[in-house]
Amino acid sequence: MLRTAMLFGNNMVLQRKKPIPVWGTAEPGSRIQVSLDLSTVEAVADESGRWQAVLPPHEAAEGLGMRIQSGMSELLYTDVAVGEVWIAGGQSNMEFFLGFEANYESVAAAYESTKVRFFDCPETVYEGALDDWNFENDGFWRQGLRDELAYFSAVGFYFAKCLQEDLGVPVGIIGCNYGGTPASAWMDPERLKGTPGEVWLEDYRRDTAALDMTQFLETFRRNPLNDRTRLYNNPVNDQVMRIGLSREDQEAVMKFSSPPSFHYECRPGGLYENMLLKIVPYAVRGVIWYQGETDGDFHPECYTDVFSRLIQNWRALWHEALPFLFVQLAPFRQWLHCSGANYGIVRACQDEVSRTMPNTWMATSGDVGMEWDIHPKNKKPLGERLALLARGHVYGEQLLCDAPEAEKAERDGGRIIIRFRNAQALKIEGSKLKAVQVQLPGGETVPAENAAAEGNMLMLNGVEKAETVMLGAEAYYEVNLFNGAHIPAKPFVLPVNG
């Protein structure tokens, strides 16, 4: 039986200006021809039946057809586009549907375009899950039409919309994400051995030591709570995601719920093996990533190392230094069993990765957090900031795309001056500065609200005795310090000099 990988189908978007791998299965030894536009290439299925052909690079286009032939068998995919393709990876804040998002109604009323397309990978955590569950809502390419938009990743949609309008070519997003999962689930577990991230392997060994895994997996497969086929138009999920749970509702739920336990989807390498490897080596431009909340609850101290190794792992799979654009964790205090207490550690790790790993850039989120909800409802600024980073760093446009970054703090008479990078037209929105605190001699921490912005400088008044100045030191905060591109300042901790 001639087949292609699930990613290939009607309405797909192929990456422009790069070789285009196409692969699938057929009778062992059979010859396969793959045609796109004026190009035809051949492959032979190996003894396991797997085959792969590589089409030559193609310029941006729409309305193409792809034909795959083997003997009397033929597959024909229509309305194929060539443009820019990005993977949207991470956990629930990347998974978060546009239909749940704060701006959805206005977007759905005004937007319709076949130039933005989206493929959502089925959320499978074991081999055979596609046979056990009916993933009719996933595993095919959707177009940016009004009856399809709700199923797009919200962050992915706003990212793609901005890029498409700017570049003028089709943009495809491959959603490869799963709610509530740590970075270690998305990488080869071999890369954790002998590193700080080995603690995730130790946790897995501990959590499964007393389990009969054969019995556990059989129970897991039959448990309707593990059904990931209808995450939208699901009454419970729609309530929790779209509207959110009030603090009172959360307290009531937690009274009758047990603490978090072992989750099979979170095991090291589980999603790497069952989701990510299914889309390798589809040609893409890069990765947008929104993840880290689960790592904040477990082992935040090793996130720099784990996330860096994940990026290296993904790049090795694609044999190129794919750009990674990611969202820094948003301000947040508590939601059900999830706590933002360690988010400061993860945010610092994310910042370090953006500064030490080549071809990585970070979008800040200090103005869109929700104190009692782990899922910020306003995803539009985040998708747009990721698109700005792509335009500036990947596509080479000359524009302000990075967050204001504090470089040094100095005393100047009766005030403290903080100088920033990426801070053209630095401004405070509102009558007083928020989220900035200073530490006085003796350790007392007080807010620095009396401030003014000028050029690339922030002047703090009335806190001249401060020894340390910090932004976003708490789990939940609200940033109102922006540069001219309306990007909020990064969290920071700086000693005061002079």
Phi and psi in degrees as a GROMACS rama.xvg file:
@    title "Ramachandran Plot"
@    xaxis  label "Phi"
@    yaxis  label "Psi"
@TYPE xy
-77.2916  124.997  LEU-2
-141.933  155.665  ARG-3
-112.687  164.365  THR-4
-58.5577  155.513  ALA-5
-57.5667  -30.4812  MET-6
-62.282  -22.3212  LEU-7
-91.7153  126.149  PHE-8
-178.55  -176.977  GLY-9
-58.1543  143.166  ASN-10
72.5138  8.15443  ASN-11
-68.2111  157.821  MET-12
-113.393  129.737  VAL-13
-105.971  149.131  LEU-14
-73.8377  128.214  GLN-15
-75.3928  155.379  ARG-16
59.5392  22.6677  LYS-17
-136.673  151.654  LYS-18
-54.3969  144.679  PRO-19
-115.219  97.6556  ILE-20
-70.1047  136.755  PRO-21
-129.518  132.981  VAL-22
-146.112  166.732  TRP-23
177.688  -151.704  GLY-24
-133.142  153.998  THR-25
-160.324  -178.756  ALA-26
-60.5703  131.486  GLU-27
-51.1984  133.838  PRO-28
85.2434  -8.55922  GLY-29
-75.3612  153.265  SER-30
-97.9296  134.795  ARG-31
-121.31  135.205  ILE-32
-110.966  133.046  GLN-33
-121.661  125.153  VAL-34
-123.55  136.569  SER-35
-140.77  121.185  LEU-36
55.9187  -119.27  ASP-37
-97.5233  4.04006  LEU-38
-105.462  138.265  SER-39
-134.221  131.149  THR-40
-130.19  161.695  VAL-41
-124.04  157.088  GLU-42
-148.271  161.928  ALA-43
-123.692  131.092  VAL-44
-68.6282  134.113  ALA-45
-78.2097  -173.869  ASP-46
-65.6466  -19.4697  GLU-47
-90.4268  -6.58301  SER-48
96.7479  -4.29247  GLY-49
-82.266  141.316  ARG-50
-138.296  155.794  TRP-51
-148.557  131.675  GLN-52
-120.777  154.831  ALA-53
-126.241  112.684  VAL-54
-77.9255  151.249  LEU-55
-71.3744  161.571  PRO-56
-56.1124  149.575  PRO-57
-135.205  145.065  HIS-58
-75.0266  165.026  GLU-59
-56.0519  138.625  ALA-60
-161.44  166.501  ALA-61
-138.122  161.09  GLU-62
71.6685  23.6385  GLY-63
-85.4523  168.182  LEU-64
-124.09  146.21  GLY-65
-118.528  129.04  MET-66
-117.767  130.662  ARG-67
-120.329  124.234  ILE-68
-128.174  144.228  GLN-69
-151.565  106.597  SER-70
61.679  -124.48  GLY-71
-89.6522  -2.98144  MET-72
-91.2847  142.14  SER-73
-147.398  138.447  GLU-74
-119.597  136.586  LEU-75
-130.038  120.403  LEU-76
-109.34  131.299  TYR-77
-110.482  166.541  THR-78
51.7669  46.5673  ASP-79
-82.2336  134.682  VAL-80
-113.959  154.547  ALA-81
-123.553  127.324  VAL-82
-167.685  -129.512  GLY-83
-110.752  133.066  GLU-84
-124.092  129.887  VAL-85
-129.481  145.139  TRP-86
-89.7831  133.128  ILE-87
-106.801  99.8039  ALA-88
-109.186  164.457  GLY-89
133.408  -148.968  GLY-90
-117.22  -148.268  GLN-91
-63.7853  -28.27  SER-92
-73.5462  -18.0271  ASN-93
-88.6177  -37.2427  MET-94
-62.82  -31.8031  GLU-95
-42.0545  116.001  PHE-96
-70.5157  147.052  PHE-97
-58.798  -31.5634  LEU-98
-63.3623  -18.6484  GLY-99
-92.0234  -13.2223  PHE-100
-79.4989  152.288  GLU-101
-59.3361  -29.8544  ALA-102
-101.241  10.338  ASN-103
-58.7728  -46.4887  TYR-104
-59.9427  -43.6464  GLU-105
-70.1995  -35.4317  SER-106
-65.9785  -47.7733  VAL-107
-64.2413  -29.3412  ALA-108
-76.4977  -24.4195  ALA-109
-115.896  -18.4703  ALA-110
-110.813  135.485  TYR-111
-158.399  121.174  GLU-112
-157.718  135.248  SER-113
-87.9805  2.9149  THR-114
-86.921  -9.9035  LYS-115
-113.688  127.214  VAL-116
-137.263  157.991  ARG-117
-144.526  132.367  PHE-118
-118.541  122.884  PHE-119
-104.991  117.254  ASP-120
-67.9977  132.611  CYS-121
-55.6382  137.061  PRO-122
-84.9729  87.0198  GLU-123
-110.199  138.209  THR-124
-120.836  2.05698  VAL-125
-153.854  155.442  TYR-126
-64.6692  130.785  GLU-127
99.1368  -4.40864  GLY-128
-62.5931  -32.4843  ALA-129
-64.4448  -26.4116  LEU-130
-84.8794  -29.0109  ASP-131
-81.0671  -26.8865  ASP-132
-126.242  152.966  TRP-133
-95.4702  92.1919  ASN-134
-85.5879  57.0337  PHE-135
-72.4899  -17.2553  GLU-136
-90.9833  -5.87064  ASN-137
-128.931  171.646  ASP-138
83.5967  20.7013  GLY-139
-149.04  162.358  PHE-140
-85.0172  124.75  TRP-141
-99.8457  150.22  ARG-142
-103.456  162.359  GLN-143
-75.608  52.8513  GLY-144
-97.1431  157.855  LEU-145
-61.4526  -32.8702  ARG-146
-85.1115  0.502519  ASP-147
-112.271  -22.5845  GLU-148
-57.7623  -36.2837  LEU-149
-58.118  -26.5165  ALA-150
-86.7586  -5.25827  TYR-151
-73.5831  148.459  PHE-152
-58.0736  129.394  SER-153
-62.3324  -48.6617  ALA-154
-61.5874  -43.8369  VAL-155
-61.6626  -39.4513  GLY-156
-64.4922  -50.4235  PHE-157
-64.6551  -35.541  TYR-158
-61.0512  -50.7646  PHE-159
-65.5932  -41.8507  ALA-160
-58.5991  -47.4256  LYS-161
-63.5176  -44.8323  CYS-162
-64.2528  -43.415  LEU-163
-62.8545  -43.8271  GLN-164
-66.861  -31.1446  GLU-165
-80.9348  -44.6888  ASP-166
-86.1863  -24.4194  LEU-167
74.5508  20.2431  GLY-168
-126.143  160.907  VAL-169
-59.7207  145.879  PRO-170
-128.389  127.401  VAL-171
-115.068  138.835  GLY-172
-116.224  129.741  ILE-173
-104.029  106.888  ILE-174
-78.6387  112.439  GLY-175
-128.251  85.0415  CYS-176
-150.964  165.009  ASN-177
-158.645  125.321  TYR-178
-61.9179  144.329  GLY-179
71.6331  26.5418  GLY-180
-116.644  144.387  THR-181
-82.2605  164.505  PRO-182
-58.9308  -34.2293  ALA-183
-63.1238  -22.1398  SER-184
-72.3015  -18.5989  ALA-185
-103.657  19.3944  TRP-186
-142.917  161.625  MET-187
-63.3662  119.855  ASP-188
-60.5452  -21.2411  PRO-189
-61.1833  -28.8912  GLU-190
-76.5668  -6.92579  ARG-191
-91.173  -19.1498  LEU-192
-66.5754  134.977  LYS-193
71.3632  18.7469  GLY-194
-126.806  170.375  THR-195
-56.2573  -29.3351  PRO-196
-73.3837  -3.44641  GLY-197
-62.885  -17.265  GLU-198
-58.6404  -28.8336  VAL-199
-68.9898  -35.8405  TRP-200
-68.1026  -39.5297  LEU-201
-64.3381  -41.0916  GLU-202
-59.9056  -43.3692  ASP-203
-64.2895  -43.1078  TYR-204
-61.6391  -41.5326  ARG-205
-65.3462  -45.1895  ARG-206
-69.9727  -23.6895  ASP-207
-107.206  -0.739443  THR-208
-57.956  -38.2991  ALA-209
-97.5577  5.98237  ALA-210
-94.4665  141.287  LEU-211
-84.9255  101.627  ASP-212
-64.6286  -32.0201  MET-213
-63.0605  -46.0809  THR-214
-67.7305  -40.592  GLN-215
-59.8979  -45.9822  PHE-216
-66.7342  -35.1851  LEU-217
-65.8966  -42.1694  GLU-218
-65.4733  -40.5509  THR-219
-59.7726  -42.9814  PHE-220
-67.4004  -28.7749  ARG-221
-94.0393  -6.09857  ARG-222
-80.6551  115.442  ASN-223
-62.422  -19.1386  PRO-224
-69.0406  -15.4286  LEU-225
-96.2706  12.1593  ASN-226
-77.075  111.966  ASP-227
-107.643  27.207  ARG-228
-95.5678  -12.8342  THR-229
-139.499  72.0656  ARG-230
-84.9097  -16.2046  LEU-231
-116.167  151.122  TYR-232
59.9038  35.6225  ASN-233
-114.944  116.647  ASN-234
-52.6068  -42.3166  PRO-235
-69.2833  -50.4284  VAL-236
-62.7933  -39.1233  ASN-237
-61.7604  -41.4628  ASP-238
-65.659  -48.2602  GLN-239
-66.1057  -41.891  VAL-240
-83.9929  -48.9992  MET-241
-71.5667  -49.7942  ARG-242
-95.8849  -38.2492  ILE-243
89.4812  164.752  GLY-244
-102.26  130.607  LEU-245
-63.9607  163.676  SER-246
-60.2259  -37.2469  ARG-247
-65.6197  -41.8387  GLU-248
-62.8651  -40.3646  ASP-249
-63.3014  -42.612  GLN-250
-63.4743  -37.9858  GLU-251
-66.037  -42.1157  ALA-252
-62.975  -43.2869  VAL-253
-68.4297  -23.8749  MET-254
-64.4013  -28.5295  LYS-255
-115.594  11.5484  PHE-256
-114.466  153.894  SER-257
-88.2438  158.828  SER-258
-61.8271  159.375  PRO-259
-56.0828  141.387  PRO-260
-123.989  -168.746  SER-261
-63.2595  126.733  PHE-262
-114.787  118.734  HIS-263
-60.9789  -35.0201  TYR-264
-65.7514  -17.5642  GLU-265
-90.3565  -0.771526  CYS-266
-65.3469  146.945  ARG-267
-54.7243  126.131  PRO-268
82.8959  -6.95568  GLY-269
-61.3616  -45.8886  GLY-270
-83.972  -26.3578  LEU-271
-58.1832  -46.8303  TYR-272
-75.892  -37.0456  GLU-273
-101.461  -12.09  ASN-274
-124.302  -56.5172  MET-275
-62.1358  -47.7855  LEU-276
-63.3083  -18.1116  LEU-277
-71.9634  -19.0184  LYS-278
-108.191  -0.47362  ILE-279
-85.3866  132.166  VAL-280
-110.323  43.7578  PRO-281
-49.5216  130.671  TYR-282
-68.7713  126.488  ALA-283
-137.801  162.436  VAL-284
-84.188  -39.2735  ARG-285
-177.91  -164.264  GLY-286
-129.706  133.939  VAL-287
-107.43  142.477  ILE-288
-140.29  132.972  TRP-289
-138.893  101.991  TYR-290
-165.409  161.312  GLN-291
134.255  -12.6165  GLY-292
-61.0935  -44.5874  GLU-293
-66.7526  -35.6882  THR-294
-66.6403  -24.3424  ASP-295
-67.4794  -28.9503  GLY-296
-84.321  -21.8632  ASP-297
-138.726  119.146  PHE-298
58.5781  48.9206  HIS-299
-63.4067  -25.8251  PRO-300
-65.3228  -19.7603  GLU-301
-105.932  13.7833  CYS-302
-66.8577  -35.8287  TYR-303
-56.3411  -47.8524  THR-304
-68.4765  -45.2245  ASP-305
-65.4001  -47.1374  VAL-306
-65.3727  -39.4662  PHE-307
-61.1246  -42.3787  SER-308
-69.616  -34.3328  ARG-309
-59.9995  -46.6016  LEU-310
-60.9274  -44.7366  ILE-311
-61.092  -40.0655  GLN-312
-62.0021  -49.2479  ASN-313
-63.6351  -40.1868  TRP-314
-64.7993  -35.9979  ARG-315
-64.5041  -36.7202  ALA-316
-63.7444  -39.9313  LEU-317
-92.148  -3.80559  TRP-318
58.7593  35.7249  HIS-319
-161.319  157.042  GLU-320
-81.1882  72.0183  ALA-321
-55.1936  134.757  LEU-322
-61.9819  135.786  PRO-323
-115.375  116.421  PHE-324
-112.316  125.247  LEU-325
-136.725  160.065  PHE-326
-97.8406  128.654  VAL-327
-72.2174  141.582  GLN-328
-55.8317  136.099  LEU-329
-77.9702  156.094  ALA-330
-56.7263  140.077  PRO-331
-171.55  143.008  PHE-332
-110.7  -56.9024  ARG-333
-156.381  140.935  GLN-334
-152.404  114.268  TRP-335
48.7017  -125.42  LEU-336
-84.9358  -3.31787  HIS-337
-89.5235  135.553  CYS-338
-123.272  144.849  SER-339
-91.7954  9.94434  GLY-340
-56.62  -34.4778  ALA-341
-102.473  9.8432  ASN-342
-63.8527  -31.1556  TYR-343
-58.5206  -37.5992  GLY-344
-65.9937  -46.4603  ILE-345
-64.9033  -41.1204  VAL-346
-60.1215  -41.857  ARG-347
-64.3376  -38.8609  ALA-348
-63.556  -43.73  CYS-349
-61.4367  -42.4646  GLN-350
-60.7413  -41.7767  ASP-351
-63.668  -41.2364  GLU-352
-60.5165  -42.7767  VAL-353
-65.2628  -24.8475  SER-354
-92.5261  -21.6514  ARG-355
-111.03  -22.7645  THR-356
-95.8129  122.859  MET-357
-63.1866  150.809  PRO-358
60.839  33.1058  ASN-359
-126.882  141.245  THR-360
-143.724  148.331  TRP-361
-119.774  133.038  MET-362
-96.4609  132.928  ALA-363
-87.5779  157.608  THR-364
-138.714  19.9531  SER-365
-67.793  -5.08883  GLY-366
-108.072  0.0365592  ASP-367
-121.055  5.58902  VAL-368
-69.5598  164.93  GLY-369
-130.025  129.089  MET-370
-61.7274  -41.1075  GLU-371
-116.122  24.9021  TRP-372
-143.71  124.032  ASP-373
-75.2349  -10.7436  ILE-374
-113.648  90.4418  HIS-375
-55.7747  134.233  PRO-376
-82.5934  -20.3166  LYS-377
-98.0259  93.5685  ASN-378
-94.0295  -9.86277  LYS-379
-56.8845  -49.1317  LYS-380
-60.4635  -32.8845  PRO-381
-70.6036  -45.4056  LEU-382
-61.945  -40.1247  GLY-383
-68.6602  -36.2911  GLU-384
-69.2578  -37.6394  ARG-385
-62.9693  -39.576  LEU-386
-64.9029  -38.6764  ALA-387
-60.4022  -43.8962  LEU-388
-60.7017  -42.5115  LEU-389
-63.8381  -44.506  ALA-390
-61.5139  -41.7181  ARG-391
-77.5746  -44.3952  GLY-392
-98.4968  -27.5706  HIS-393
-99.1991  -42.4539  VAL-394
-98.1385  -1.49828  TYR-395
77.5198  20.8469  GLY-396
-76.2293  147.903  GLU-397
-90.4832  95.0105  GLN-398
-154.822  163.168  LEU-399
-81.0933  115.19  LEU-400
-132.114  -10.5138  CYS-401
-100.193  157.948  ASP-402
-74.9427  148.497  ALA-403
-56.236  129.966  PRO-404
-124.285  117.071  GLU-405
-67.6513  130.403  ALA-406
-103.455  -42.0808  GLU-407
-159.891  154.147  LYS-408
-124.066  130.597  ALA-409
-135.713  147.304  GLU-410
-75.9663  142.511  ARG-411
-143.776  88.78  ASP-412
65.3468  -121.653  GLY-413
-94.5237  18.6827  GLY-414
-139.724  171.788  ARG-415
-118.013  131.91  ILE-416
-109.209  126.9  ILE-417
-110.821  126.097  ILE-418
-103.496  139.16  ARG-419
-120.467  151.217  PHE-420
-92.6827  160.93  ARG-421
53.6642  40.3918  ASN-422
-124.683  29.8965  ALA-423
-56.5296  133.407  GLN-424
58.5379  42.9675  ALA-425
-58.1361  136.283  LEU-426
-148.981  151.893  LYS-427
-102.695  125.83  ILE-428
-96.4387  109.192  GLU-429
121.589  175.125  GLY-430
-79.7761  -20.6594  SER-431
-143.75  153.663  LYS-432
-71.8002  139.074  LEU-433
-116.302  157.644  LYS-434
73.84  -5.6723  ALA-435
-99.8901  131.31  VAL-436
-129.369  158.679  GLN-437
-126.974  150.154  VAL-438
-105.978  125.851  GLN-439
-92.564  165.02  LEU-440
-54.2573  134.223  PRO-441
98.7661  -12.4369  GLY-442
99.9828  -7.71822  GLY-443
-66.656  136.61  GLU-444
-110.21  129.648  THR-445
-133.617  152.277  VAL-446
-70.9545  148.072  PRO-447
-109.403  84.4822  ALA-448
-92.9986  -26.5658  GLU-449
-86.13  99.5397  ASN-450
-149.513  163.179  ALA-451
-143.601  148.084  ALA-452
-113.338  140.282  ALA-453
-152.277  122.832  GLU-454
60.7183  -117.882  GLY-455
-109.045  22.6351  ASN-456
-121.413  146.43  MET-457
-117.641  123.307  LEU-458
-104.658  122.766  MET-459
-101.607  128.213  LEU-460
-109.356  146.17  ASN-461
80.1922  10.3181  GLY-462
-132.164  35.065  VAL-463
-63.3932  -17.4959  GLU-464
-87.1334  -0.336827  LYS-465
-60.9397  142.768  ALA-466
-102.466  -26.5355  GLU-467
-139.188  143.469  THR-468
-125.486  142.028  VAL-469
-146.036  150.571  MET-470
-125.334  133.821  LEU-471
68.7924  37.8179  GLY-472
-76.9209  -19.2534  ALA-473
-96.5426  165.175  GLU-474
-60.551  -44.6373  ALA-475
-117.638  133.608  TYR-476
-156.338  168.881  TYR-477
-130.127  111.213  GLU-478
-83.1116  134.042  VAL-479
-130.344  27.6161  ASN-480
-110.791  116.259  LEU-481
-129.474  155.841  PHE-482
-92.0919  -175.388  ASN-483
-66.2233  -16.1633  GLY-484
-92.4004  11.5451  ALA-485
55.6359  44.8234  HIS-486
-105.592  125.947  ILE-487
-73.0931  151.379  PRO-488
-63.2855  148.849  ALA-489
-69.113  149.24  LYS-490
-60.0717  147.307  PRO-491
-156.663  161.94  PHE-492
-135.307  122.091  VAL-493
-133.929  139.758  LEU-494
-73.5213  150.535  PRO-495
-93.8749  121.239  VAL-496
-93.8096  154.487  ASN-497
